[in-house]
Amino acid sequence: MTLVETMIASLIMAFVVIGVMSFTFYATRSFAAMTNYVELDAKSRNALDQMTTEIRQADVVTAASDTGLTFQTTDPTTAALHTLEYVYSPTDKTLTRKFDGQPKVLLTQCTFYTNSLCQRNTTNATFGNAFQAIPTGRLDECKVIQLTWICSRNILGKTANTESVQSAHVVIRKK
């Protein structure tokens, strides 16, 4: 083999190695992103399922703010009153459930959270025949809770895998 042939073979081999390494890096990053997204989606769904179940069984909304909700609930077996809170911390990026003061973190890396109180009455929405709940600022009129949040993860130092929006209208059944 001549020197020219060896240099050309080395150059081709370098391109092949760079291509394989680039593909491996891309595939690893994509696999990590998919794994993160699946975990993020599962945690958001579990949190939403738990919140929906508990809010539906609540007796009444006792307090509401931009970062949390407080409900009064009754234990059907003992008729004891309990306090149920959902508190969002923008600094910690967590959504926490407190039942009679006992905290349990439902979501981490929650970058946005909002809730709103709505009346039972509905109005025609702008799209088709859908109905939209009427917002209210009064706790005694609240029958529907609108929950919305966004969670995200960091992959290799960059924010990625933002769940578009997890949102639900939850009707308080006992009211």
RAZI-V170898 format. One record per residue. N is the residue number from 1. RES is the residue in three letters. D_FIRST is the distance of its C-alpha to the first C-alpha in Angstrom with 1 decimal. Layout:
BEGIN
N RES D_FIRST
N RES D_FIRST
END
This chain:
BEGIN
1 MET 0.0
2 THR 3.7
3 LEU 6.7
4 VAL 8.2
5 GLU 6.3
6 THR 6.7
7 MET 10.2
8 ILE 11.1
9 ALA 10.4
10 SER 12.5
11 LEU 15.0
12 ILE 15.6
13 MET 15.9
14 ALA 18.4
15 PHE 20.4
16 VAL 20.7
17 VAL 21.8
18 ILE 24.3
19 GLY 25.6
20 VAL 26.2
21 MET 27.9
22 SER 30.0
23 PHE 31.1
24 THR 32.0
25 PHE 34.0
26 TYR 35.8
27 ALA 36.5
28 THR 37.9
29 ARG 40.0
30 SER 41.3
31 PHE 42.2
32 ALA 44.0
33 ALA 45.8
34 MET 46.9
35 THR 48.1
36 ASN 50.0
37 TYR 51.6
38 VAL 52.8
39 GLU 54.3
40 LEU 55.9
41 ASP 57.4
42 ALA 58.7
43 LYS 60.4
44 SER 61.9
45 ARG 63.2
46 ASN 64.7
47 ALA 66.4
48 LEU 67.7
49 ASP 69.0
50 GLN 70.8
51 MET 72.3
52 THR 73.4
53 THR 75.1
54 GLU 76.9
55 ILE 78.0
56 ARG 79.4
57 GLN 81.5
58 ALA 82.7
59 ASP 86.4
60 VAL 86.1
61 VAL 83.9
62 THR 85.5
63 ALA 83.1
64 ALA 80.3
65 SER 78.1
66 ASP 74.8
67 THR 73.1
68 GLY 75.0
69 LEU 77.6
70 THR 80.3
71 PHE 82.1
72 GLN 85.1
73 THR 84.7
74 THR 87.1
75 ASP 86.3
76 PRO 87.8
77 THR 88.8
78 THR 90.4
79 ALA 91.2
80 ALA 89.8
81 LEU 88.4
82 HIS 84.9
83 THR 82.9
84 LEU 79.5
85 GLU 77.3
86 TYR 73.9
87 VAL 72.7
88 TYR 69.7
89 SER 68.3
90 PRO 66.3
91 THR 65.3
92 ASP 64.0
93 LYS 62.9
94 THR 64.7
95 LEU 67.3
96 THR 69.7
97 ARG 72.4
98 LYS 75.4
99 PHE 78.0
100 ASP 81.1
101 GLY 79.1
102 GLN 76.3
103 PRO 73.0
104 LYS 69.9
105 VAL 66.9
106 LEU 66.0
107 LEU 63.2
108 THR 60.8
109 GLN 58.8
110 CYS 61.4
111 THR 61.0
112 PHE 64.0
113 TYR 67.2
114 THR 70.4
115 ASN 73.5
116 SER 76.5
117 LEU 79.9
118 CYS 81.2
119 GLN 84.5
120 ARG 85.1
121 ASN 86.1
122 THR 83.3
123 THR 82.9
124 ASN 81.1
125 ALA 77.5
126 THR 76.0
127 PHE 73.7
128 GLY 75.3
129 ASN 77.9
130 ALA 76.4
131 PHE 78.7
132 GLN 78.1
133 ALA 80.0
134 ILE 82.2
135 PRO 81.2
136 THR 84.0
137 GLY 84.4
138 ARG 87.2
139 LEU 86.5
140 ASP 89.5
141 GLU 88.2
142 CYS 84.7
143 LYS 83.9
144 VAL 80.1
145 ILE 77.3
146 GLN 74.2
147 LEU 71.2
148 THR 67.8
149 TRP 64.9
150 ILE 61.2
151 CYS 58.7
152 SER 55.2
153 ARG 52.4
154 ASN 49.7
155 ILE 46.0
156 LEU 43.8
157 GLY 46.6
158 LYS 47.3
159 THR 50.4
160 ALA 49.4
161 ASN 50.9
162 THR 54.3
163 GLU 56.6
164 SER 58.2
165 VAL 61.8
166 GLN 63.7
167 SER 67.2
168 ALA 70.4
169 HIS 74.1
170 VAL 76.0
171 VAL 79.7
172 ILE 82.0
173 ARG 83.9
174 LYS 86.8
175 LYS 88.0
END
